[in-house]
Amino acid sequence: MAKFELKLPKMGESVAEATITSWLKEVGDTIELDEAVLEIATDKVDSEVPSEVDGVLVEKFFNVDDVVQVGEVIAVIETEGGEEVSSEIENESTQVESPAVEEVENTITIAKETIAPVVSSGNRFYSPLVKNIAKQEGISQDELDALKGTGKDGRVTKNDILDYIQSKDNTPNEARTKVETPQVTAKPTEVVKPEKAPVISSGEDEIIEMTRMGKIIAHHMVESVQTSAHVQSFIEADVTNIWNWRKKVKDAFMKREGENLTFTPIFMEAIAKALRDYPMMNISLQGDTIIKKKNINLGMAAALPDGNLIVPVIKNADQLNLVGMTKQVNDLANRARNGKLKPDDTQGGTYTVTNVGTFGSIMGTPIINQPQVGILALGAIRKVPAVIETPDGDFIGIRYKMFLSHSYDHRVVNGALGGQFVKAVTDYLEAWDVNREI
């Protein structure tokens, strides 16, 4: 029999860790190739980790709610065969020696020498991450064996050893010397964590725990407000031509494309054009450095059935025609509602759009999606009386209008740029060709 190390896969360039939300397989269960072993969640999206081999699950290194780094071994699967199997892709031409092969072999040898063995003295198991931290921090085997673990079967987790290191750093030098003396056996160190403030409510109130995603969203919103200097510009757009044109073509569009033509892709097209006209709105800020983005990737805030929010991304939005934009919008919205988004679907956004008008709001002041510098809220389309200017004079007529609310980061976007950008979006919407072909 051989053992295969199942590692947490890479899930996008900005995702470094994930939280285990549930194990779909237990130790002893048979697993087939590509069958989901566990479910994970990042700050972007929920996903599954499939098996890369057929076999039997023999070890699980993490529990539900544990945070795992990308590349960490999360489980071991026993497979048929006589040699140890690694989750890394091996070169099939092992008989052909080359400088590249020798370099890889040297790298593997160095890595094996650097990382401490997984199993310590006795029957207690330590993950590679815990052993590596212990080695780097100079923690002796006796200290590690005496450390109380909070994981399954008393396993020492990453948080346990980091808490222990922190407690050592806060220990006076004399006491630390005694602990580190070989003749003295270190006692288990229990780190007392501050208790949560008690929930105060009357006996008739219902207490609802925030969901994991809700906590993440709350954290990001507070962080964004504390990071960016939010300022807003508002403008009203006359979208009567768009309203009438969509009403005229939507049935033919559905018949031809099999897609529902909503207002969202029409707005997205105008926003992508405006970003192309004002590229300094399509930036991100890292410290004191401005990153001017080459691609225009529009984030599209979508409400989930549980009330939470997710932002799938339309990549290279300025390169899509209206049909392509419609298909992208509908596909991402449908998969968001059904929980089928992939991690990459929420990565790489450069500007975000949120449609507050879906819920009847005429305007809003949205919070910037970090590290972007702007977000546009689309208000509800309303039928209102308006002044119509003509060569023969001004008249009062019924028009379809909506408010656009632009929030932007005043650290790098001044009022002129913020106002010019949202005005450009309005100009594109109001100049809509009522004779446009689909």
C-alpha positions as MATLAB code, in Angstrom:
seq = 'MAKFELKLPKMGESVAEATITSWLKEVGDTIELDEAVLEIATDKVDSEVPSEVDGVLVEKFFNVDDVVQVGEVIAVIETEGGEEVSSEIENESTQVESPAVEEVENTITIAKETIAPVVSSGNRFYSPLVKNIAKQEGISQDELDALKGTGKDGRVTKNDILDYIQSKDNTPNEARTKVETPQVTAKPTEVVKPEKAPVISSGEDEIIEMTRMGKIIAHHMVESVQTSAHVQSFIEADVTNIWNWRKKVKDAFMKREGENLTFTPIFMEAIAKALRDYPMMNISLQGDTIIKKKNINLGMAAALPDGNLIVPVIKNADQLNLVGMTKQVNDLANRARNGKLKPDDTQGGTYTVTNVGTFGSIMGTPIINQPQVGILALGAIRKVPAVIETPDGDFIGIRYKMFLSHSYDHRVVNGALGGQFVKAVTDYLEAWDVNREI';
ca = [
       0.000    0.000    0.000;
       1.090    3.582   -0.630;
       0.119    6.844    0.978;
      -0.967    9.997   -0.865;
      -0.774   13.410    0.791;
      -3.845   15.513    0.021;
      -2.858   19.182    0.160;
      -4.913   22.353    0.154;
      -4.815   23.482   -3.485;
      -4.067   26.982   -4.704;
      -7.308   28.942   -5.068;
      -6.296   32.244   -6.627;
      -3.325   34.567   -6.366;
      -4.684   36.500   -3.354;
      -5.978   33.499   -1.373;
      -3.402   32.148    1.086;
      -5.587   30.166    3.476;
      -8.983   28.573    3.905;
     -11.228   27.426    6.739;
     -12.445   23.828    6.843;
     -16.237   23.951    7.078;
     -17.024   20.226    6.943;
     -15.480   16.832    6.267;
     -17.410   14.839    3.670;
     -15.346   11.717    4.330;
     -14.259   10.096    7.577;
     -11.220    7.959    8.370;
     -11.787    4.520    6.870;
     -14.060    5.731    4.053;
     -13.320    4.702    0.475;
     -12.643    7.611   -1.862;
     -12.778    7.698   -5.646;
     -10.775    9.889   -7.985;
     -12.192   13.469   -8.121;
     -14.636   12.725   -5.293;
     -15.004   15.593   -2.793;
     -13.252   14.895    0.511;
     -14.019   18.104    2.417;
     -15.564   21.524    2.071;
     -13.593   24.716    2.632;
     -14.347   28.406    2.745;
     -12.219   31.441    1.972;
     -13.080   35.106    2.374;
     -14.235   34.966   -1.244;
     -16.142   31.754   -1.844;
     -16.974   28.284   -0.551;
     -15.565   25.278   -2.399;
     -14.779   21.554   -2.244;
     -11.425   19.768   -2.234;
     -11.524   16.642   -4.428;
      -9.283   13.611   -4.164;
      -6.593   13.179   -6.781;
      -6.452    9.394   -6.319;
      -8.562    6.336   -5.527;
      -8.039    4.972   -2.034;
      -9.033    4.988    1.624;
      -8.851    7.974    3.956;
      -6.481    7.001    6.780;
      -5.576   10.311    8.456;
      -7.081   13.781    8.898;
      -4.757   16.503   10.167;
      -7.305   19.275   10.742;
     -10.728   19.683   12.299;
     -13.771   21.696   11.282;
     -13.156   25.462   11.693;
      -9.365   24.999   11.514;
      -7.563   27.482    9.254;
      -5.278   25.790    6.709;
      -2.574   27.408    4.595;
      -2.367   26.743    0.860;
      -0.026   23.795    0.267;
      -0.462   22.254    3.727;
      -1.180   18.525    3.978;
      -4.757   18.140    5.191;
      -5.217   14.381    4.900;
      -3.553   11.124    3.898;
      -5.169    8.674    1.498;
      -3.924    5.108    1.273;
      -3.747    3.821   -2.282;
      -2.882    0.561   -4.009;
       0.790    0.248   -4.836;
       4.105   -0.178   -3.148;
       5.693    3.265   -3.273;
       4.979    6.472   -1.413;
       2.884    8.810   -3.557;
       3.266   12.573   -3.360;
       0.638   15.114   -4.317;
       3.226   16.820   -6.486;
       3.275   15.906  -10.162;
       6.259   13.739  -10.908;
       8.247   13.598  -14.112;
       7.340   10.407  -15.951;
      10.701   10.330  -17.709;
      12.586    9.432  -14.549;
      15.161    7.445  -16.459;
      16.355   10.493  -18.375;
      18.775   12.546  -16.309;
      19.080   16.256  -17.013;
      20.304   19.358  -15.174;
      16.683   20.344  -14.534;
      15.909   16.953  -12.960;
      19.048   17.122  -10.804;
      18.100   20.624   -9.644;
      14.622   19.444   -8.637;
      16.082   16.444   -6.786;
      18.503   18.729   -4.916;
      15.633   21.026   -3.963;
      13.621   18.091   -2.631;
      16.623   16.849   -0.640;
      17.159   20.265    0.928;
      13.453   20.528    1.754;
      13.457   17.126    3.452;
      16.501   18.129    5.515;
      14.904   21.442    6.475;
      11.520   20.106    7.627;
      11.531   18.095   10.835;
      10.031   14.603   10.808;
       6.264   14.416   11.198;
       6.078   11.923   14.101;
       7.854   12.744   17.385;
       8.778   10.537   20.311;
       6.007    8.357   21.654;
       2.694    7.980   19.923;
       1.829   11.672   19.682;
       1.427   13.089   16.177;
       2.679   16.518   15.100;
       1.846   18.077   11.742;
       4.733   19.190    9.509;
       3.759   22.827   10.114;
       3.911   22.464   13.917;
       7.262   20.648   13.759;
       8.710   23.285   11.433;
       7.559   26.137   13.705;
       9.056   24.343   16.707;
      12.393   23.932   14.937;
      12.518   27.567   13.802;
      11.640   28.857   17.277;
      14.066   26.543   19.090;
      11.375   24.660   21.013;
      12.745   21.417   22.465;
      11.124   18.028   22.045;
      10.355   17.908   25.783;
       8.560   21.242   25.591;
       6.577   20.117   22.551;
       5.583   16.813   24.160;
       4.451   18.629   27.310;
       2.396   21.198   25.427;
      -1.362   20.773   25.832;
      -3.133   20.455   22.458;
      -6.633   21.629   21.659;
      -6.988   19.594   18.470;
      -8.547   16.201   18.006;
      -7.149   13.582   20.449;
      -5.075   16.319   22.087;
      -3.231   17.172   18.858;
      -1.144   20.352   19.002;
      -2.454   22.842   16.461;
      -0.720   25.785   14.865;
      -2.561   28.150   17.212;
      -1.450   26.104   20.250;
       2.222   26.402   19.433;
       1.966   30.072   18.409;
       0.191   30.856   21.691;
       2.933   28.988   23.545;
       5.637   30.967   21.756;
       3.854   34.210   22.600;
       3.585   33.219   26.247;
       7.331   32.419   26.284;
       8.103   35.833   24.824;
       6.149   37.438   27.662;
       7.910   35.357   30.352;
      10.717   37.075   32.368;
      14.243   36.059   31.368;
      14.890   34.186   34.637;
      11.761   32.071   34.300;
      12.444   31.452   30.615;
      15.945   30.201   31.412;
      14.519   27.702   33.851;
      11.995   26.446   31.330;
      14.636   26.007   28.676;
      17.100   24.194   30.997;
      17.364   20.555   29.840;
      17.087   19.249   33.431;
      13.696   20.883   33.953;
      10.697   19.322   32.270;
       8.384   21.949   30.842;
       4.827   21.794   32.047;
       1.866   22.228   29.757;
       1.158   25.870   29.184;
      -2.450   26.931   29.063;
      -3.022   30.273   27.413;
      -6.001   32.025   28.924;
      -7.915   33.732   26.145;
     -10.195   36.653   26.969;
     -13.790   35.565   27.248;
     -16.423   37.066   25.008;
     -18.630   39.684   26.565;
     -21.917   38.109   27.678;
     -24.894   38.585   25.377;
     -27.478   40.723   27.136;
     -31.083   40.245   26.054;
     -34.524   39.829   27.496;
     -36.053   36.383   27.791;
     -38.231   36.981   24.729;
     -35.390   37.967   22.383;
     -33.962   35.570   19.813;
     -30.174   35.247   19.787;
     -28.730   34.582   16.317;
     -25.055   33.757   15.819;
     -23.475   35.463   12.810;
     -22.531   33.128    9.979;
     -18.895   32.634    9.030;
     -19.387   34.618    5.813;
     -21.277   37.316    7.699;
     -18.342   37.746   10.078;
     -15.905   37.988    7.180;
     -18.041   40.577    5.375;
     -18.405   42.615    8.564;
     -14.634   42.555    9.081;
     -13.942   43.666    5.503;
     -16.504   46.470    5.645;
     -15.050   47.910    8.858;
     -11.517   47.511    7.495;
     -12.462   49.326    4.278;
     -14.022   52.266    6.121;
     -10.928   52.526    8.311;
      -8.609   52.308    5.275;
     -10.150   54.511    2.576;
     -11.313   58.112    2.777;
     -14.808   57.531    1.409;
     -16.486   60.344   -0.500;
     -19.526   60.232   -2.786;
     -20.804   61.844   -5.962;
     -24.417   61.502   -7.118;
     -25.919   62.020  -10.536;
     -29.321   61.359  -12.107;
     -29.476   59.613  -15.470;
     -32.347   59.603  -17.951;
     -32.607   56.001  -19.139;
     -35.870   56.328  -21.084;
     -34.205   55.254  -24.342;
     -32.745   52.159  -22.659;
     -36.097   51.293  -21.071;
     -37.963   51.524  -24.383;
     -35.229   49.720  -26.368;
     -35.029   46.801  -23.938;
     -38.818   46.462  -23.935;
     -38.740   46.272  -27.729;
     -35.934   43.692  -28.114;
     -36.013   41.511  -24.978;
     -38.362   38.854  -26.398;
     -36.366   38.499  -29.608;
     -33.165   38.381  -27.550;
     -34.535   35.565  -25.399;
     -35.657   33.626  -28.457;
     -32.314   34.001  -30.220;
     -29.855   33.725  -27.326;
     -31.845   31.820  -24.720;
     -30.892   34.514  -22.193;
     -32.923   37.069  -20.274;
     -31.779   40.589  -21.182;
     -31.745   42.566  -17.923;
     -30.604   46.138  -17.354;
     -27.422   45.000  -15.562;
     -25.337   44.068  -18.657;
     -26.376   47.327  -20.314;
     -25.110   49.290  -17.317;
     -21.962   47.161  -17.126;
     -21.158   47.957  -20.747;
     -21.401   51.711  -20.076;
     -19.271   51.446  -16.919;
     -16.568   49.471  -18.746;
     -16.434   52.165  -21.449;
     -16.133   54.903  -18.820;
     -13.288   53.038  -17.083;
     -11.497   52.870  -20.411;
     -11.928   56.665  -20.723;
     -10.760   57.264  -17.125;
      -8.106   54.614  -16.404;
      -7.114   56.235  -13.089;
     -10.390   54.922  -11.676;
      -9.212   51.423  -12.590;
      -6.424   51.311  -10.014;
      -5.586   49.894   -6.614;
      -3.585   51.391   -3.773;
      -0.927   49.448   -1.877;
       0.584   51.624    0.821;
       1.855   54.680   -1.058;
       2.029   52.868   -4.394;
      -0.643   53.112   -7.075;
      -1.156   50.046   -9.261;
      -2.715   50.978  -12.603;
      -4.591   47.926  -13.842;
      -4.208   46.771  -17.427;
      -7.459   44.791  -17.505;
     -10.938   46.053  -16.691;
     -12.479   43.394  -14.432;
     -15.890   44.396  -13.109;
     -17.037   43.020   -9.770;
     -20.793   42.462   -9.643;
     -22.209   42.415   -6.114;
     -24.813   39.636   -5.855;
     -27.139   38.895   -2.940;
     -27.220   35.298   -1.694;
     -30.324   33.472   -0.442;
     -29.035   33.621    3.155;
     -28.807   37.414    3.008;
     -25.039   37.576    2.589;
     -23.230   39.161   -0.320;
     -20.659   37.898   -2.805;
     -18.865   39.679   -5.652;
     -18.161   37.549   -8.738;
     -15.971   39.206  -11.359;
     -16.515   39.761  -15.097;
     -13.020   39.525  -16.575;
     -11.991   41.889  -19.406;
     -15.458   43.459  -19.409;
     -14.496   46.147  -21.929;
     -13.819   43.445  -24.545;
     -17.319   41.939  -24.377;
     -20.215   42.887  -26.631;
     -23.701   43.102  -25.143;
     -24.482   39.445  -25.854;
     -21.281   38.283  -24.199;
     -21.825   40.631  -21.251;
     -25.375   39.306  -20.776;
     -24.210   35.692  -20.770;
     -21.457   36.488  -18.249;
     -23.805   38.405  -15.931;
     -26.498   35.713  -15.999;
     -24.022   32.854  -15.544;
     -22.271   34.419  -12.552;
     -25.541   35.498  -10.938;
     -27.068   32.018  -11.303;
     -24.001   30.229   -9.963;
     -23.753   32.694   -7.060;
     -27.355   31.966   -6.039;
     -26.773   28.208   -6.297;
     -23.439   28.222   -4.462;
     -21.550   27.003   -7.551;
     -18.975   29.770   -7.897;
     -15.335   28.725   -8.150;
     -12.592   30.575   -6.219;
     -11.273   32.132   -9.432;
     -14.727   33.640  -10.163;
     -14.263   36.140   -7.334;
     -10.615   37.042   -7.978;
      -9.001   39.946   -9.790;
     -11.726   42.606   -9.654;
     -10.597   46.162  -10.427;
     -13.891   48.053   -9.944;
     -17.203   47.035   -8.379;
     -20.855   47.686   -9.209;
     -23.788   47.080   -6.860;
     -27.454   47.310   -7.869;
     -29.259   48.708   -4.829;
     -32.278   49.404   -7.022;
     -33.095   45.693   -7.014;
     -34.551   46.211   -3.533;
     -36.269   49.508   -4.325;
     -33.583   51.907   -3.086;
     -33.225   55.008   -5.219;
     -29.608   55.570   -4.123;
     -26.998   54.374   -1.653;
     -23.501   55.045   -0.355;
     -21.681   51.732   -0.924;
     -18.431   50.792    0.803;
     -15.365   50.342   -1.398;
     -14.252   46.781   -2.089;
     -10.570   46.843   -1.051;
      -8.004   47.304   -2.530;
     -10.034   48.983   -5.276;
     -10.690   52.721   -5.163;
     -14.267   52.992   -6.408;
     -17.710   51.387   -6.371;
     -20.888   52.446   -8.200;
     -24.395   51.907   -6.828;
     -27.258   51.709   -9.339;
     -30.545   53.028   -7.980;
     -34.056   51.955   -8.890;
     -35.436   53.098  -12.245;
     -38.437   55.365  -11.608;
     -41.054   56.893  -13.870;
     -41.007   60.607  -12.974;
     -42.190   63.949  -14.414;
     -39.297   65.801  -16.013;
     -38.530   68.893  -18.065;
     -37.903   68.005  -21.718;
     -35.909   70.511  -23.735;
     -36.797   70.787  -27.447;
     -36.091   73.346  -30.219;
     -39.689   74.513  -29.815;
     -39.361   75.066  -26.068;
     -39.458   73.170  -22.795;
     -42.188   70.682  -21.942;
     -43.119   68.480  -18.996;
     -43.077   64.760  -19.818;
     -42.863   61.317  -18.237;
     -39.316   59.938  -18.208;
     -37.525   56.911  -16.742;
     -34.741   58.068  -14.448;
     -32.305   56.609  -11.938;
     -29.615   57.817   -9.549;
     -25.995   56.691   -9.796;
     -24.097   56.862   -6.482;
     -20.320   56.798   -6.832;
     -18.181   56.096   -3.734;
     -14.442   56.592   -4.223;
     -11.221   56.747   -2.245;
     -10.353   60.405   -1.724;
      -6.737   59.488   -0.951;
      -6.091   58.988   -4.663;
      -9.299   60.051   -6.458;
     -10.204   63.723   -6.214;
     -13.689   65.127   -6.685;
     -13.044   66.110  -10.301;
     -12.076   62.600  -11.394;
     -14.811   60.963   -9.311;
     -17.438   63.282  -10.779;
     -16.159   63.078  -14.352;
     -16.209   59.297  -14.270;
     -19.816   58.957  -13.095;
     -20.826   61.697  -15.572;
     -19.226   59.655  -18.377;
     -21.287   56.623  -17.343;
     -24.416   58.781  -17.446;
     -23.545   60.160  -20.879;
     -23.165   56.649  -22.288;
     -26.535   55.615  -20.831;
     -28.393   58.697  -22.050;
     -26.887   58.439  -25.545;
     -28.256   54.915  -26.013;
     -29.210   54.232  -29.649;
     -32.873   53.228  -29.757;
     -32.240   51.617  -33.156;
     -29.347   49.489  -31.956;
     -29.291   45.953  -33.329;
     -28.783   43.011  -30.983;
];
